[in-house]
Amino acid sequence: MAEIAFLDVLLGNGQAPGEPGDDGGEGEALDAYSRVVTGVADRLSPSVANLRVWRRMGGRGRIEGGGSAVAVTPDGFLLTSAHVVAGTDRGIASFTDGRELDIEIVGTDPLSDLAVVRASGSDLATATLGDASGLRVGQLVVAIGNPFGFAGSVTAGVVSALGRSFPTRAGSVTRLVENVIQTDAALHPGNSGGALADANARLVGINTAVVGPGMGQGLGLAVPINPATRRIVAALMTEGRVRRAYLGIAGGPRPLPPRLATELGRHRGVEIVEVVPGSPAAVAGIRAEDLLLEVEGQPVRGMDDLQRLMDSGAIERRLTLRLHRSGRTFEVSATPTELDLGPALQR
């Protein structure tokens, strides 16, 4: 005992200075970081479901998959990742209160990797939607999901980077999901569709991708909750799909000529790489190597700007596009059609 007392003098006995041996409550022993993480877990875990889904595999019967989902309304609407429920015809959502509820697919949008399902229950604990637009690099975030089927798993980390993008695909249509959140909160298979929350337990992202072995560890991605994705979620809940406008061009960012950059007060536009024959862009006279500068007076600095402008409100609406070609700037009118997830290009 004398040796233990001596070590306590040198190394401390694990108690804060002046703290009585057994009188302090557990809450007092938690540091600020732990209080935030436990607070988020207590608030949000009841809203996060473990999804088990079944997929048809031709004549081979069914196979089981899984992921996570987050309740966003008390009457059963859950938000998850589109790839979690891709090809699903039925499934079950399990909650931390022990309820297991059948789910039906309400709508999926592979081009944003978001989906809405509905559970056959009511009085669900719901997550409060936040806005990822206010996140800062280094900010604490907490991920809650069901990695490898272990329900209600909680990990914490920081926002590692903002403004990332990753490609999604539906049929022959490829699109970049913009402003993706990169975090070092540990994510594993099964976390997809789960919650990424800020320190106030507000849902700021839906976990969607994990970087695998050999490609770097401690790197996960989440689709942000922001005004753009809120519109996608609303469309999925009400219409079961997301309608997007289609111009029929593929392109990428390109620096503007110095004189034009000075005139416009910005340095980048979109270079048209390809125009689909017979598309609205082709009918309007747009050509490969044109520089797209504006749509309806809105600056276009990259394909993400164009994607945001090509929402359902632009379908069958006559738009004015400002372009630059061979040293001159001019305008054309184009009327986008609805994007068909078939033989279309990127937009």
C-alpha positions in Angstrom: 0.0 0.0 0.0 2.9 2.3 0.7 4.2 1.8 -2.8 0.7 2.6 -4.3 0.5 5.8 -2.2 4.0 6.8 -3.4 3.0 6.3 -7.0 -0.2 8.4 -6.4 2.0 11.2 -5.2 4.2 11.0 -8.3 1.6 10.3 -11.0 -1.7 11.3 -9.5 -4.5 9.1 -8.5 -6.8 9.8 -11.5 -8.8 12.4 -9.6 -8.9 16.1 -10.3 -7.1 18.3 -7.7 -9.3 18.8 -4.7 -11.9 16.3 -5.9 -13.1 13.9 -3.1 -12.7 10.2 -3.7 -16.2 9.0 -4.5 -18.3 12.1 -4.1 -18.0 13.7 -7.5 -20.7 12.7 -10.1 -19.9 11.0 -13.4 -21.0 14.1 -15.3 -18.4 16.3 -13.5 -15.6 13.9 -14.6 -16.5 14.4 -18.3 -14.4 16.9 -20.2 -16.0 19.3 -22.6 -15.3 17.1 -25.6 -17.0 14.1 -24.0 -20.0 16.2 -22.9 -20.5 17.3 -26.5 -20.2 13.8 -28.0 -22.4 12.1 -25.3 -25.0 14.9 -25.7 -25.2 14.4 -29.4 -25.4 10.7 -29.0 -28.2 11.0 -26.4 -30.2 13.4 -28.6 -29.7 11.8 -32.0 -29.3 8.1 -31.6 -33.0 7.4 -31.2 -33.5 9.0 -34.7 -31.0 6.7 -36.4 -32.3 3.4 -37.7 -30.5 0.3 -38.8 -31.8 -0.7 -42.2 -31.9 -4.3 -43.4 -32.9 -4.6 -47.0 -33.4 -7.4 -49.5 -32.5 -7.3 -53.2 -33.7 -9.6 -55.9 -30.8 -11.3 -57.8 -32.5 -12.9 -60.8 -33.2 -16.5 -60.3 -30.9 -16.8 -57.3 -33.4 -15.5 -54.9 -32.6 -12.6 -52.5 -29.5 -11.3 -50.9 -29.5 -9.1 -47.8 -27.8 -5.7 -47.5 -27.9 -3.0 -45.0 -27.0 0.5 -43.9 -28.5 3.3 -41.8 -31.2 5.9 -42.1 -32.3 9.0 -40.2 -35.9 9.8 -39.2 -36.8 13.3 -40.3 -40.6 13.3 -39.6 -42.5 11.7 -36.7 -44.8 9.8 -39.2 -42.1 7.6 -40.6 -40.1 9.4 -43.3 -36.4 8.4 -43.2 -33.5 9.9 -45.1 -30.8 7.5 -46.3 -28.3 7.0 -49.1 -29.6 6.0 -52.6 -27.1 3.2 -52.9 -28.2 1.6 -49.7 -31.7 0.9 -51.1 -30.8 0.5 -54.7 -32.7 -2.4 -56.2 -34.6 -3.0 -52.9 -38.1 -4.3 -52.8 -38.5 -4.4 -49.1 -36.7 -3.9 -45.8 -36.9 -3.3 -42.0 -35.8 -0.3 -40.0 -34.7 -1.1 -36.4 -34.6 1.7 -33.8 -32.8 1.9 -30.4 -36.2 1.7 -28.6 -36.5 -1.9 -29.9 -39.1 -1.2 -32.6 -38.7 -3.0 -36.0 -40.8 -1.4 -38.7 -41.4 -2.4 -42.3 -40.2 0.2 -44.8 -41.3 1.1 -48.3 -39.2 3.1 -50.8 -40.6 6.6 -51.4 -38.1 7.9 -53.8 -34.4 7.6 -54.7 -32.0 10.0 -56.5 -28.8 8.3 -57.5 -27.3 11.6 -58.8 -27.2 13.0 -55.3 -27.0 9.6 -53.5 -30.0 10.5 -51.4 -33.2 8.5 -50.9 -36.3 8.7 -48.8 -38.0 5.6 -47.3 -41.1 5.4 -45.1 -41.4 3.2 -42.0 -44.7 1.8 -41.0 -44.8 3.6 -37.6 -45.5 6.9 -35.9 -44.2 9.0 -33.1 -40.6 8.6 -34.3 -37.9 10.6 -32.7 -36.7 13.0 -35.4 -33.5 14.7 -36.2 -33.3 18.4 -36.5 -32.0 19.4 -39.9 -29.0 21.8 -39.8 -27.2 23.6 -42.6 -23.7 22.4 -43.7 -23.1 25.8 -45.3 -22.0 27.1 -41.9 -19.5 24.3 -41.2 -15.8 25.2 -40.8 -12.7 23.0 -41.3 -11.7 21.7 -37.9 -15.2 21.8 -36.4 -16.3 18.8 -34.3 -18.7 16.4 -35.9 -20.3 13.2 -34.7 -21.3 10.2 -36.9 -24.0 7.8 -35.8 -24.8 4.7 -37.8 -24.7 0.9 -37.9 -21.3 -0.2 -39.2 -21.2 -3.9 -39.9 -24.7 -4.1 -38.4 -23.6 -2.9 -35.0 -26.5 -0.6 -34.2 -26.2 2.8 -32.7 -22.4 3.1 -33.1 -21.0 6.6 -32.4 -17.8 8.0 -33.7 -16.4 11.6 -33.5 -13.9 13.6 -35.4 -13.6 16.9 -37.2 -14.5 18.3 -40.6 -11.3 17.6 -42.5 -12.2 19.5 -45.7 -15.1 21.2 -47.4 -16.1 21.7 -51.0 -15.1 18.2 -52.1 -17.0 16.5 -54.9 -17.5 12.9 -55.9 -19.0 11.4 -59.1 -22.4 9.6 -59.1 -23.9 7.8 -61.9 -27.4 6.7 -63.1 -27.5 4.8 -66.3 -25.2 6.7 -68.7 -25.7 10.0 -66.8 -22.7 11.1 -64.6 -23.0 14.0 -62.2 -20.8 15.4 -59.5 -22.2 15.8 -56.0 -20.8 19.1 -54.9 -19.7 20.6 -51.5 -19.3 17.1 -50.0 -18.1 17.1 -46.4 -14.9 15.2 -45.7 -14.5 14.0 -42.1 -12.0 11.9 -40.1 -14.9 10.5 -37.9 -14.5 6.7 -38.4 -16.9 5.4 -41.0 -17.3 1.8 -42.1 -19.6 -0.2 -44.3 -23.1 0.1 -42.8 -22.6 3.8 -41.9 -23.9 4.8 -45.3 -27.2 6.6 -44.8 -26.4 7.5 -41.2 -26.2 10.8 -39.5 -23.3 13.3 -39.5 -24.2 15.9 -36.8 -22.7 19.1 -35.5 -22.0 19.8 -31.8 -25.7 20.9 -31.3 -27.0 17.5 -32.6 -28.2 19.1 -35.8 -28.1 16.8 -38.9 -25.6 18.4 -41.3 -24.8 15.4 -43.5 -25.7 11.9 -44.6 -22.7 9.6 -44.6 -22.2 8.2 -48.0 -18.7 7.0 -48.8 -15.7 5.4 -47.1 -12.2 5.4 -48.5 -11.0 1.8 -48.6 -7.8 0.0 -47.7 -4.8 1.2 -49.7 -6.4 4.5 -50.4 -5.9 6.2 -47.1 -7.6 5.8 -43.7 -9.6 8.2 -41.6 -11.4 9.7 -44.6 -15.1 9.6 -45.0 -17.5 11.6 -47.1 -21.0 12.9 -46.4 -23.6 14.5 -48.6 -24.3 17.9 -47.0 -27.7 19.1 -45.7 -28.0 22.5 -47.3 -30.7 24.4 -49.3 -29.9 22.4 -52.5 -30.2 19.0 -50.8 -33.3 20.1 -48.8 -35.0 20.7 -52.2 -34.0 17.2 -53.3 -35.4 15.7 -50.1 -38.6 17.7 -50.5 -39.0 16.5 -54.1 -38.4 12.9 -53.1 -41.0 13.1 -50.3 -43.7 14.7 -52.4 -43.0 13.3 -56.0 -40.8 10.3 -55.4 -38.2 11.7 -57.8 -36.1 14.7 -58.7 -36.6 16.4 -62.0 -33.6 18.1 -63.6 -33.2 20.2 -66.7 -31.1 19.0 -69.6 -29.1 21.1 -72.0 -27.0 18.4 -73.6 -23.4 19.7 -73.0 -20.4 18.3 -71.3 -17.7 20.7 -70.1 -15.3 21.8 -67.5 -13.8 24.9 -65.9 -11.4 27.0 -67.9 -9.6 30.3 -67.2 -11.0 33.3 -69.0 -8.9 35.4 -71.4 -7.4 38.3 -69.4 -9.4 41.1 -71.0 -12.7 39.2 -70.5 -11.7 38.3 -66.9 -11.2 42.0 -66.2 -14.5 42.9 -67.8 -16.5 40.3 -65.8 -14.6 40.6 -62.6 -14.0 36.8 -62.4 -11.4 34.4 -63.8 -13.2 31.2 -64.8 -16.0 30.0 -67.0 -17.1 26.6 -68.4 -15.5 25.4 -71.7 -18.0 23.3 -73.7 -16.2 20.1 -74.5 -19.1 18.3 -76.2 -22.6 19.1 -77.5 -25.1 16.3 -77.9 -26.5 16.3 -81.4 -30.2 17.3 -81.5 -30.0 18.5 -77.8 -31.3 21.9 -76.7 -27.8 23.2 -76.7 -27.2 22.1 -80.3 -30.5 23.6 -81.4 -29.4 26.9 -79.8 -26.2 26.9 -81.8 -23.8 26.2 -79.0 -20.5 24.6 -80.1 -17.6 22.7 -78.6 -14.9 25.1 -77.4 -17.4 27.9 -76.6 -17.0 29.4 -73.2 -20.2 29.5 -71.2 -20.2 32.6 -69.0 -23.7 33.1 -67.7 -27.2 31.5 -67.6 -30.0 34.0 -67.0 -27.5 36.5 -65.7 -26.1 34.1 -63.2 -22.3 33.6 -63.4 -21.2 30.1 -64.4 -17.6 29.4 -63.1 -17.8 25.6 -63.2 -20.1 22.7 -63.9 -21.4 22.8 -60.3 -22.8 26.3 -61.0 -24.5 24.9 -64.1 -25.9 21.9 -62.3 -27.5 24.1 -59.6 -29.2 26.2 -62.3 -30.5 23.2 -64.2 -33.2 22.4 -61.6 -36.9 21.6 -62.3 -37.7 25.3 -62.7 -35.6 25.4 -65.9 -37.4 22.6 -67.7 -39.2 23.9 -70.9 -38.2 27.4 -69.9 -36.5 29.7 -72.4 -33.1 30.7 -71.0 -30.6 33.3 -72.1 -27.0 32.0 -72.1 -24.0 34.2 -72.5 -21.0 32.7 -74.3 -17.6 33.7 -75.6 -16.3 32.5 -79.0 -13.4 33.6 -81.2 -12.8 36.8 -79.3 -16.5 38.0 -79.1 -19.2 37.7 -76.5 -22.8 36.9 -77.5 -26.1 35.5 -76.2 -28.2 32.6 -77.3 -31.6 31.3 -76.2 -32.0 27.6 -75.2 -35.0 25.7 -73.8 -33.9 22.8 -71.6 -35.9 19.6 -71.6 -36.2 17.2 -68.7 -33.2 15.1 -68.0 -33.8 11.5 -69.0 -31.6 9.0 -67.1 -30.8 7.3 -70.3 -28.5 8.2 -73.2 -27.7 11.7 -71.8 -24.4 13.3 -71.1 -23.4 15.0 -67.9 -26.0 17.8 -68.1 
